[in-house]
Amino acid sequence: MSGNTRRDFIKKAVAGTAAFLAYPPARVLGANQRVRLAMIGAGSRGQELLRQVREISDAELVAVSDIWPRRFDEAKQIVPGIQTFADYRRVLDMKDIDGVLVASPLHIHARHFLDTLAAGKDLYSEKTMTWSIAEAEQCLQAAKRSDRVVQIGLQHESGGPLADAKKWIGDGIVGKITHVESWMSRNSPHGKGQWVRPVPSDCTSQNVDWKAFLNGRPDTGFDAFKFLNWRLYWMFSGGNITENMVHQIAWIMTALDLPLPSSAYMSGGVFSEKDGRQVPDTIAVTMDFPNDVVVTWQSTFSNSRYGLGEHILGSDGTIEHVAAANDMVTGKSEERIQYFPEEVNRPGAAALTGQTPTGNHMANWIDCMRTRKTPNAPVEVGYRSAVAAHMANLAYRQKRRITLEEAKAVQPEF
Ligand SMILES: NC(=O)c1ccc[n+]([C@@H]2O[C@H](COP(=O)([O-])OP(=O)(O)OC[C@H]3O[C@@H](n4cnc5c(N)ncnc54)[C@H](O)[C@@H]3O)[C@@H](O)[C@H]2O)c1
């Protein structure tokens, strides 16, 4: 497909779904009425979300949509009796559904996001909010035009450590913050590529609605490996930036109340997972923010020693948030957040350990569906973290530092 045709297609695809401007009214929920939910995309994450919802007593899982019937059997093992649909639009047609959980692959999020709002449903959409900056803009506008409750699956926004970090920064004990360093590292056994899923025998062109999966991408014939391993290809994914950095950049942007980055640079490559994937496994991102803040994020898939974390570096103190790192004393992994004063500017001040318990992100959405309050990871957080993530990937793909204005002007390419 030529560049122009591709661009036309993207415009039409998204414009088609965004065409519904008059949102139907939501069902009015009685105080004792259970919230009725449906899901689009019941794969690996979708099934985790089904289990999360199952634990919430005032919510009921009614229907699931997927383009591979195997997922119906899997969903029924979690929620016996759940209704199943091959076409997600049939789910959106159901008048008595209050909210929809979207856990489809990244390149279809925007379509499912826009159509869910257009159908008048509240929305829980997995991260990253969209595959491109243009789509992020459209979803943000659509959410602002509607009165629907939108929660993005950035669950660390409901975490206790974020509340602790915000409090310490708000209290002024960190001082002027000029740099945040963050990292995320993993490893896998030799010969087993990170993320790679084997293809089961029922993953065939007869069983899978390949056209629906492509969502307008050029069709080079059914490819079961790509269908299952969409994370490895730019056409469907943003790689580890949209899989993992997005969680941390959202967390950092919320903690420091940062606007969009002014520029981004990303180096790295496919250095350890030479299995034909397009998205890099070794990454170093630098993001400049207005008001003198630099955020760095580093990641590898071939060393897991330091797990995942953030260091917020201030003139008066340091916030250290680490998760899944090897604890050298006990050998156990854990998440913790601590504050350490800078002796030169806060002599004699005490170190602190965060104590705020982590909230239930799913329950927060369902609660907000009743109260109509803003959830912990609203569309603005989804938007800002998506734009930051796409800026990093655009810089990598264009092999140069990219500004926000330049990134916004880039037409998405397959
Ligand atoms: N928040 C988190 O911590 C977290 C963790 C893992 C994954 N995720 C996100 O969840 C999403 C799904 O990831 P996954 O690993 O579950 O992928 P997956 O491939 O296992 O599942 C996606 C499902 O969507 C279905 N699907 C594809 N196209 C569809 C369409 N047009 N209509 C309906 N269903 C369709 C597929 O058949 C599949 O069952 C991704 O955006 C990923 O980033 C979030």
PDBQT file of the ligand as one rigid body, heavy atoms in Angstrom, charges set to zero:
ROOT
HETATM    1  N1  LIG A 501      -2.213  -3.140  32.020  1.00  0.00    +0.000 N 
HETATM    2  C1  LIG A 501      -1.375  -4.160  31.949  1.00  0.00    +0.000 C 
HETATM    3  O1  LIG A 501      -0.597  -4.405  32.867  1.00  0.00    +0.000 OA
HETATM    4  C2  LIG A 501      -1.358  -5.020  30.730  1.00  0.00    +0.000 A 
HETATM    5  C3  LIG A 501      -0.732  -6.276  30.763  1.00  0.00    +0.000 A 
HETATM    6  C4  LIG A 501      -0.742  -7.040  29.593  1.00  0.00    +0.000 A 
HETATM    7  C5  LIG A 501      -1.347  -6.557  28.433  1.00  0.00    +0.000 A 
HETATM    8  N2  LIG A 501      -1.937  -5.330  28.431  1.00  0.00    +0.000 N 
HETATM    9  C6  LIG A 501      -2.554  -4.800  27.208  1.00  0.00    +0.000 C 
HETATM   10  O2  LIG A 501      -3.687  -5.569  26.886  1.00  0.00    +0.000 OA
HETATM   11  C7  LIG A 501      -3.901  -5.565  25.466  1.00  0.00    +0.000 C 
HETATM   12  C8  LIG A 501      -4.050  -7.000  24.984  1.00  0.00    +0.000 C 
HETATM   13  O3  LIG A 501      -2.847  -7.704  25.203  1.00  0.00    +0.000 OA
HETATM   14  P1  LIG A 501      -2.857  -9.310  25.246  1.00  0.00    +0.000 P 
HETATM   15  O4  LIG A 501      -1.515  -9.772  25.617  1.00  0.00    +0.000 OA
HETATM   16  O5  LIG A 501      -4.008  -9.779  26.030  1.00  0.00    +0.000 OA
HETATM   17  O6  LIG A 501      -3.109  -9.648  23.690  1.00  0.00    +0.000 OA
HETATM   18  P2  LIG A 501      -3.748 -10.997  23.135  1.00  0.00    +0.000 P 
HETATM   19  O7  LIG A 501      -3.298 -11.116  21.723  1.00  0.00    +0.000 OA
HETATM   20  O8  LIG A 501      -3.463 -12.125  24.073  1.00  0.00    +0.000 OA
HETATM   21  O9  LIG A 501      -5.326 -10.712  23.196  1.00  0.00    +0.000 OA
HETATM   22  C9  LIG A 501      -5.972  -9.853  22.308  1.00  0.00    +0.000 C 
HETATM   23  C10 LIG A 501      -7.312 -10.472  21.972  1.00  0.00    +0.000 C 
HETATM   24  O10 LIG A 501      -8.026  -9.563  21.119  1.00  0.00    +0.000 OA
HETATM   25  C11 LIG A 501      -8.660 -10.321  20.119  1.00  0.00    +0.000 C 
HETATM   26  N3  LIG A 501      -8.936  -9.451  18.973  1.00  0.00    +0.000 N 
HETATM   27  C12 LIG A 501      -8.105  -9.063  17.989  1.00  0.00    +0.000 A 
HETATM   28  N4  LIG A 501      -8.749  -8.277  17.123  1.00  0.00    +0.000 NA
HETATM   29  C13 LIG A 501     -10.025  -8.156  17.569  1.00  0.00    +0.000 A 
HETATM   30  C14 LIG A 501     -11.174  -7.473  17.094  1.00  0.00    +0.000 A 
HETATM   31  N5  LIG A 501     -11.121  -6.754  15.969  1.00  0.00    +0.000 N 
HETATM   32  N6  LIG A 501     -12.320  -7.584  17.804  1.00  0.00    +0.000 NA
HETATM   33  C15 LIG A 501     -12.368  -8.326  18.945  1.00  0.00    +0.000 A 
HETATM   34  N7  LIG A 501     -11.298  -8.991  19.433  1.00  0.00    +0.000 NA
HETATM   35  C16 LIG A 501     -10.146  -8.910  18.753  1.00  0.00    +0.000 A 
HETATM   36  C17 LIG A 501      -7.703 -11.454  19.819  1.00  0.00    +0.000 C 
HETATM   37  O11 LIG A 501      -8.334 -12.543  19.188  1.00  0.00    +0.000 OA
HETATM   38  C18 LIG A 501      -7.192 -11.785  21.211  1.00  0.00    +0.000 C 
HETATM   39  O12 LIG A 501      -7.989 -12.783  21.828  1.00  0.00    +0.000 OA
HETATM   40  C19 LIG A 501      -2.715  -4.833  24.879  1.00  0.00    +0.000 C 
HETATM   41  O13 LIG A 501      -3.050  -3.504  24.613  1.00  0.00    +0.000 OA
HETATM   42  C20 LIG A 501      -1.666  -4.891  25.982  1.00  0.00    +0.000 C 
HETATM   43  O14 LIG A 501      -0.756  -3.826  25.948  1.00  0.00    +0.000 OA
HETATM   44  C21 LIG A 501      -1.972  -4.567  29.560  1.00  0.00    +0.000 A 
ENDROOT
TORSDOF 0
